[in-house]
Amino acid sequence: MSGSESSYRDRIYIVKDLILKLIEHNELNQTTLLSFCGLNLKKHKSILDDLELNEFISKTELPYGKRRMVIYKPTRKGIEFCTNILEPYEKVFPRRKTSINEVFNNVYQEDKGKVPPETKDKALAKMQENSKL
């Protein structure tokens, strides 16, 4: 995900990514956790607060000079929620593999003669199939 292109991620997948990253590393400071998950503190702080409120993660504030360091850890409840709810959910509703931007890029490249027409046809068929769901 680059700065000029943004990709949308449903809240449920952001929650899963946060909990899995904490499980993977056992504990992370706030900045590192958000960076690893590709999130923005201003936009996504409410998700961290909700996870803490529901006891899926724990938050510890440690003094660090004149500042404070915020450390997050997964809780047993959060780990169980991830394995029993979020992982089966993603199996039933997988994340999108192709974005609309990728489809339009393929069409644009085809117009320039760089992409075979069957690629465009497959992409458009897939979009139509997804819109019927």
ABEGO torsion letter per residue (X at the ends): XBAABBBBBBAAAAAAAAAAAAAAAGBBBAAAAAAAAGBBAAAAAAAAAAAAAAGABBBBBBBBEABBBBBBBBBAAAAAAAAAAAAAAAAABBBBABBAAAAAAAAAAAAAGABBAAAAAAAAAAAAAAAAX
